[in-house]
Amino acid sequence: SWSATIFETLRTPNRALVLVFAGTLTSLFLVLAVPALRDLFRFAPVPFIDLAICAGAGGLSILWFEIYKYWSRKRGNGV
C-alpha cells in the first residue's frame, strides 16, 4: 500500500492474501526441500546462507519503503 504501513495492511483481514502467502511458502519449501521435486525442476540444493541473504534483502526492501512512506507523510507530501 502507498499509504498504510505494512502492519496496518497485515491487520486488515484478507483471506485471499493469507491463502496465497501460505500456498507460495509451502510450494517453495517443498520444491527446495524434497529431492524428487528439486530434481524435477532441476534445482540444486540452496545453502542456508543464501536463503538468509534473500530473506534479508526482502526485509530491507520493505523497510526502506516504509521509511520512505513515513518520511513523505512527515513532510506532508503524501504518497
Stockholm file with secondary structure:
# STOCKHOLM 1.0

chainA/1-79         SWSATIFETLRTPNRALVLVFAGTLTSLFLVLAVPALRDLFRFAPVPFIDLAICAGAGGLSILWFEIYKYWSRKRGNGV
#=GR chainA/1-79 SS CCSSCHHHHHHSCCHHHHHHHHHHHHHHHHHHHCHHHHHHTTCCCCCHHHHHHHHHHHHHHHHHHHHHHHHHHHHTCCC
#=GC SS_cons        CCSSCHHHHHHSCCHHHHHHHHHHHHHHHHHHHCHHHHHHTTCCCCCHHHHHHHHHHHHHHHHHHHHHHHHHHHHTCCC
//
